[in-house]
């Protein structure tokens, strides 16, 4: 009989019986149940992201035999999307799920843990987290806020965005009104664009009506769902601004530290499981959605021209240096990130990049 | 106090006290401990592979509060490397760790679950497993052998191998004696090479003495450790023959099915954690080792010429069709793999491939 079943069947009487002898009392303590709340930055039912946060909670419950239950609230259900950091930091709720770059205003160094323009892709940033200093630095950056974070997902390379006009040179960004958050937005601003931030529900309409000229979102799976192909003609790649966006799960550190070692282990393990699950869902789902966008909706995919990318890259480099100047810990994280990028750079060029190029003739889009 | 600590401190007396009341007895049952053995196909201490199997066991013990302990045996310690499949299938031991293509002689369909020449890379094969039919098919293929498998690691794109002469055209494979296992070996044989299989301990000496002309192994981290740079001059890339080699953990199905749901969940979760951990270790470690090979040991890296790769690719395609003919389930797995490769192919060309090409100018090796 499993413990869960035993507790269900025997209930309070058994607990009382066990508690009545001094030596057995700790057994009851060991069965302590944790009932946590998780708030997220995502709309309800958002595939992979909100769904991933819910999957995380479900898996933790399963493998802890119900000792730990996490109730998940989408953005706005308990706190607004951008209130997640404070809610978890202050202990209003025990945990949250989102992306670290949302907290850039409070914690500039957090941005490196999401994605850096022209930075590491999913395989690279995971290697930095688990096989380099990434995760340790993240813990250092969040500690003053009573938070501890774990990677919980990765989008892979995103798409470059939907544009209502062709982007031929860097000058085409001048005066361009684009919805693009985070570091990517800072680069676009440097290129002369106007960065517009909009509630999720307003993006499609704004693009359709020409209130904005362009928007990035995620990748084919999520972009198809938003219907952007009905509002903008050109779908650009690659997503230089977010080449491997890491999603986060964060815990109130005091609450996390109070957990017994096994539950801590389960949480950590489940975050890593969800991280790989998420990247796999993006890869499979984006593949299928891109086929649909191309064949059914006749979407035109265009690669950003190389000279334009070169200019963006110079500006991205400047942007990252500016961000690194904001405080000593940002500088420290920036240097670690850069060094790790060098460590895996040449290796990537002879492994994944060389291999992708070998199979590319079969898959490359014409033109 | 944690349960583990409680049990340690109070020991038998406490267990007896609890067992002396009828209602509490099931609690003792619920604490049933599992003591399993795992045999692997790897030499002792082999980084990431044997170390990963040991890490898996350690993590399972941690998060199960010691309810499940797995004792890990390297190749030859309990059964020989190639005896792992039978030992787990027959229930001599409860689980094993290795790579599915080692069982090709018994189970031709198993080969697709490791790596296919010119097939899916790590990101792709993981997406097939977790976001496609891959894992379900693997369960189907192993069921007649009373086995259930999970991905437990991935090497990423491997290196193409160490050669004592330059490989300029496909004809250079004629008469070439190469140590290369699995499907890659079948392709090399088709190209006129002589495939040599050697015990791990004999590879270096055979290469150094010219008993073989070439060998593939893994990637820079493991190749550096083997000292191949002292025995062969040319280090070729990319590893077309194993573009994302999946490692496996397998369980005797009867033993697995006997586990309570939470321990099953822990095992599955831990396998997925180890899978991502392993790829991250390979990525970080290969990056560092390649730097050392290039700068310290002056190793010359060469890309296989495109026409040579084109020929190998045609032969690989023929090879896979021949393998798929071996039984109906191989055909079924082959078709699923091919279809999934199409699903993620164009997506990969505009995401990872396009992105790698954008950053390539910084990292590409000259020449």
Interface residues (C-beta under 8 A of the other chain):
Chain A: X1 X2 X3 X4 X6 X9 X10 X13 X14 X17 X18 X21 X23 X24 X26 X27 X29 X30 X31 X59 X62 X63 X64 X65 X118 X121 X122 X123 X124 X126 X127 X128 X129 X130 X131 X132 X156 X157 X158 X159 X219 X220 X237 X238 X239 X240 X243 X260 X261 X262 X265 X266 X269 X270 X272 X273 X275 X276 X277 X279 X280 X281 X283 X284 X285 X286 X287 X288 X290 X291 X294 X301 X303 X309 X313 X340 X343 X344 X345 X346 X347 X348 X349 X350 X351 X352 X353 X354 X355 X356 X357 X358 X359 X360 X362 X363 X364 X365
Chain B: X1 X2 X3 X4 X6 X10 X13 X14 X17 X18 X21 X23 X24 X26 X27 X29 X30 X31 X59 X62 X63 X64 X65 X118 X121 X122 X123 X124 X126 X127 X128 X129 X130 X131 X132 X156 X157 X158 X159 X219 X220 X237 X238 X239 X240 X243 X260 X261 X262 X265 X266 X269 X270 X272 X273 X275 X276 X277 X279 X280 X281 X283 X284 X285 X286 X287 X288 X290 X291 X294 X301 X303 X306 X309 X313 X340 X343 X344 X345 X346 X347 X348 X349 X350 X351 X352 X353 X354 X355 X356 X357 X358 X359 X360 X362 X363 X364 X365
